[in-house]
Amino acid sequence: MSDSPKIISTQQVISPDLTLKGQLVDKHSRCIHYHTTIDIIALKYKCCQTYYPCFQCHQELTNHKVEKYNLTDLESIKVVLCGECYNELLFDEYKNNQMKCVYCHHEFNPGCSLHYDLYFDI
């Protein structure tokens, strides 16, 4: 028997203007690649203006080249989605709040910071 979670959806419409895509295993932005209790963020890709829970989901579900946000973009564009409360955060709100959501205070996975270079040109 496998411990791997099952994909329940590849798209979650959160609101008319907000959609999450990925190989989703629950309604809190966890995917088949990252699915611990603290894996609850999704990041918006500049290339498609879409939130994905991880770089692997983006690679596997799209066929376009990744475009990354630069520092100037990150000052004004919300690029992080909390999978617990579904609020969008600016990069600085995410990075500077001790790995917790500024709205619901749910803990985020600190390991995500190891992958900044996959999403952001910083």
N, C-alpha and C positions, 0 to 999 in steps of 0.2 A: 504494500500500500504506500502511496506517495504522500509526502508531507507538503508538496507544492500546492499552493492555492489554485483554485479554478477561476478562470476568466469569466466574469459575469457580464461584461460589456466592453466595447471599445470606444464608447462615447457616452458622456453624462452631461445632459443639459441642466445646468444649474439655474440659469435664468435666460430670458430671451437674448441677452447680450453676452452670456458667459457659458462656454462649453469646455469641458475637459475631455481630452482624448488620450487613449493609452490602452494597455492590456490590463484593464481594471479588475481588481478582485473584490472591491467593496465600494461604498459610496463616499469614502474619505480620502480619495486620491492615491490609495495604495495600488501597486501593480504586481505582476508576477515576478518582477525583478527585485523590488523593494517593498516589503510588506510587514514590517514590525509595527508596534504600537506608535512609534514616533516618526514613521515614514508617512507624513501627512501633508507634504507640500507638493505643489506642482509649479513648474516654471514655464513662463510664456516665451515662446521662441519668436524672435524678430522676423524670421523668414516667412512664417505662416500665421503669426499673431494668434497662436493657439497654445493653450496650456497642456503640458504633458507631465506625468509624474516622474519621468526619467529620460535620460538621453537614449537609452536602449529602446524604449517605446517609440520615441520619435524616429529613430533609425529604421525600426521594423515596420512602421505604419505609414511612412511618407516616402516619396521618391524625389525629393529636392535637396539641394545643398543647404547646410545649416548656415544661417546668418546670426551673428551674435550682437547683443546690445553692447554699446560702448559706455564709458563713464558718463558722458553728457546725456545719453538716453536714459540712464538709470536714475538721474536726478528727478525726472518728471513722469516716467512711465511705470505703472504698477506691473511688476513682473513675477510676483510670487503670490500663489493662491494657497490659503490655509484650507486643508481638506476637512477640518473640523467645523469651522464656522463659515467657510466660503467667502471670507473677506479677502480682498486683494491688497497686497502690501507693496510699497516701494522697496527697492533693494536695501536701502539704508535702514528702513524700519525692520526688515527681516534680519539683517546682519548685526545691528546694534542693540538687539533686545534679548540678549543672553539665550538665543536659540528657543525663544517662545513667541507665540503669536501676540501681537500688541493688542488684539481685540479679545480673544477668548483665553489667552495664556496657556494654551496647550503646548507642550514641549515639542520641539522639532529635532530631527536627527542631526547632531553636529557633524556627522560624517559627510553630509551634503556639501559642506564647505570645501571638501577635497575635490569637488567636481566643478567649481566655479568656472574654470577655464573652458569647460565644454559648453557653457551657456553664455558667458559674458567675456567681452574683450577688455579685461581689467588688469 
